[in-house]
Amino acid sequence: MMKKWNLPQDLESARKVQVFSGGACNIRDTQGALLRNKERDAINDWLTSKGLLFYDPQIHPDTHGTEYDYEIHQPMEIAARSAALVNIFEISPRTFGGGTSMEVAIDEFRRGEPTIIFFSDGNDDKDVIPAHSEAGYPLFVPYGINVSPEARRAHYDEMIKNANRMRQYLIRFAEQLTALTITFNDTSYEGDIVITPERIHAVELFTAVVRAASGKRANVNFTGGANARDAKGYPRFIAPENPREVEMRAYLDRYVDEGHELRQAICQLVHINVFVRVVYTQSAVIHVLESLLRYKNLI
């Protein structure tokens, strides 16, 4: 049964969006198959009950009545992001969160809008504190990464996609952030943020955007030469196309570690204030969301 959410239906209505409800999208199950992430459903149900127009970029037939179409939905997402007066960014323990981390960095410092960073628990049927380290930082806990060869291969492909996407995001942000400089040299200098092609470097990429968006000079140097760039010139993450089992496990162990480190960096580098809230349950999102919406005179 399709969710009846109060979503924009075209570009014109996307320009009237009040809340952007984004972040984590599809997740991999224990066999590596894609599942729709349902952790924002209760929040989106609540927004609909209040008559608020919101945009959720996780396009799915169950919620939007259609599959994702880049030509239609990308312009709508850009318009909705620009129009929204309150933002929600969900970071799930089941997805890496690289793209979401970049959005958090750019929004917090460049736009200063009321923002909720929601570290979800990975369950849509209950509301608990997410898996965390002894120090209390949320963890990256993908389904089935050590359960089956199918899941490992799916997560390996996700790792490559996420690493390349973060690099592409950074290049695009460099066009907007005057304090962010990109170089492609094999020689690096003191103060450079060095990105090699053999590692994801999620924390370094996130830190670069945070630094530049807050007005501090950040020079990111991509090493590896021409072989570490794709046909469009974007720097790329290099990993074996068909790794041996021991290699794949080593890559995925590092992938999980970098997911942990990225979440810790978000917690440490985001400047928490009355407009930027960090929460860990759906009920907490709704509670904070209500106060921010009242502040913006939307309810």
N, C-alpha and C positions, 0 to 999 in steps of 0.2 A: 504493500500500500504506500502510495507516494505521500511524502511529508507535505503539508500545506503551509509553507513558510511565506513570510512577507518579503519576497525577493524582487528586485528589479527585473523587468522583462525585456528591456531594450536599452540602448545607449542613453537615450533621453532620461529614462527613469533612473539609470545608474548614477547620473549626475545629481540626483536628489537623495542619495543614500545617506543615512545618519550614522550607521555603525558598520565598521568593517570587522567581520568575524572570520579570521583567517589563521594561517599557520599550518599545522600538521594535516596532511591529506591521506592518501591511500597508504595502507600498511601491508606488510607481508605476513602471512600466517606460517605455521610450522612446516608447511610443504612448499612455501615460497610463493603461493598464489596471492594476488592482490585482493584486499578487503577494503571496503569503505570505512574510514575512520568515523565513529559515531560519537566521539567524546564531546563534540559541541552541540549535539542534538538538543539536549535539555536546555542549554543556553539559548539556542536559536528558537526553540519552542517558546521560551519566556519572552524573547524579543518580539516574536509574532503576537503573543498574547497582549503585549503593550501597544500594538499597532505601529511599531517602529519599522522603517524600511532599512534592511541591512543587506550586505553582500557577503556571501560565502564562496570563496574561489574553488572549493572542492566540488566541481561540477559532476553530478551523477544523476542517472535517471530516477533514483529513489527520492531525490530532493529537488532537482531542477527540471525533471521531466525530459532530459536530453543528455547526451554524451558531450564531453568537452569539444568545442570547435574553436581553434585558435583565432580565426578571423572574426568570430563573433564575440567570444568571451574575453580575449585579451584587452581590446579597447574598453569593454565594460569594466574590467577589473581596474584598469588605470583610472578611469573616471570615478569609480567608487572609492578608490584609495584617496583620490584628491578631494572628494566631497565629504567623506566621513568625518564626523566630529569626535568620535570615540573609536579607538582601535582595540581589538582583542587579538593577541598572537598566542596560539597554542603550541607548546613544545611537548610532543608526546614521547614517552620512553620507547615507543616502537619505531619511530622514524628518526633519522640522524639529526635533522633540524638545521642544516647548514644554511639553506635559503632563508628560513625564518629568522635565524640569528642576524643575518645581514639586514633584513627588514627592520628588526628591532633596533639595531645600531643606527640606521639612517633616520628612522622616524623619531627616536628619542631626542636626538640632538639637533636635527635640521628643522623639525616641525614643532616639537614640543607639545603635541596634542595629548589629551588624556588617554593613557594606554594601560591595558592590562596584559601582563605576561603570565600566561597560564601554563604551569608545568603540570600536565595531566598525569593520571595514574595508569593509563592503558586499559581501563575498564569502562564500558559504557553502562554497565548494570549495577555499579556500586560506586561510592564516593569515598576514597581513602587517600592517605598520604602516599605519594609515589615512591617507588624504590629509590633509596638514597645512600650515600656514603656515610661513614661514621661521623664525618664533619657536617652532614646534613645537606650535601649538594645532590640534586637529582641525578639519576643515572640513565644511561642509554641501555635499554634492555630489549633488543629486538627479538621477536618470536622465532624460535626454531633454528637459530644460527648454528647451533651445535647438535641439531637433531637429525637432519637428513641431508644427503647430497643435493637434493633439489633446493632446499632452503638455503644451503650454503652458496650454491651457484647464484640464486636470486639475490641474496644479500651482497655477493661479490659484485654483481652487475650494478646494484644500487650504489655501492661504494664508489665505483668508477663514475657513475652519473652524478652523484653528489659532489665529488671532488671537482669534476669539470664545471658543474653548475656554479659552485662558489667562485671559481676563477673567472667565469664569465660575468657573474654579478659584479665582481670587483672592478673589472675593466669598464663596465657600464657606469658604475658609480664614479669612476675617475673623471667622467665627462661632466659630472655635476658638482664634484667636490674639488675646489681649487687647491686645497691643502694636500690632496692625494696625488702622488706622482708614481707612474709605472715605468720601470726600466727592464730591459732584457739583456743582462750582462752576465758573463761568467765570473766577473770580478765584483765582489760586494764590498761595501765600505761600512765603517762604524755607524750605527744608527739605522742601517737598512733593515727592513723586514724581508728576510730571504725566504723565497718559496722555491723548493726543488721539485722536479717532476715526479719523484718517487714517493712522496708523502702527501697526504691530504692537506696538512697545515691549516686545519679549520680554525684553531685558536688564533694563529697569526693573521689569517685573513679577516676574521671578525675584529681583532684588535686594530688592524689597519683602518677599517671603516670607522670604528669608534673614535680613534685618534683624529682622523681627518675630519669627521663630521663635527667634532667638538672644537675644531679650529687649530689643531696641532699638526705640524708638518709630518707627513708619513710618506716615506719612499719605499715602495714595494719592488723588490728586484726578483724577477723570475729567471732562474738559471736553466741550463739544459740546451741552449742554442735552438737552432731551427727545428731540430727533431722533436722538441718539446712544445711545438705550436701546431695547431690544426690548420686546415685550409683557409680559414677566415682570419688567422693570425692570433687567435686566442691561445693562451698558455694551456697546456693539457697535462693531466695526470697520467703517468705511464705505468701500466701494470700488465703482466702477461695475459694474453688473450685466453689461453688454455693452461692455467697453472696446474702443477702437480698438487696432489692433496695436501702435502705438508706446506707448500707455498701458500695455497689458498687459506689454510687455517692461520698461518702467520699473518697474512694480510688482514683477515677478519678480526683477529685478536687486536691488532693495532687500530683497526676501524672502530671497534667498541671502545678502546681506550681513548681515542680522539673524541668520540661522542661524549664520554664522561667529562673529559677536559673542557670541551666546548660549553657544556652546561655550567660547569664551575666558573668559567670565564664570564658567561652571561651574568651569573649571580654577583660576581665580584666587580664587573665593570659598569653595569647599568647603575645610573644614579637614581636611587629610589627617592621619590618625593610625593607630594599629595596628588600629582597628576600621573605618576607612574607607579603602578601597584604590581607586586608579584604575589601570585596566589597558587594554590595547589589542589583545589577541588572545584567541581562545577558549582556547588552551592556558594562557595566563596566568590567565584566569578560573578554570579548573579547579584550577590550582596554588594560587592564593590561597584559593579556595573550600574546598579540602581542609584548609588550615590553620585557617580560621575554623570549619569544622564540627568539627574536633578540639577546638578551644578550647571550643565549646559542647557537647562530649561527645555529638555526634550520630553520629560514626563512630569 
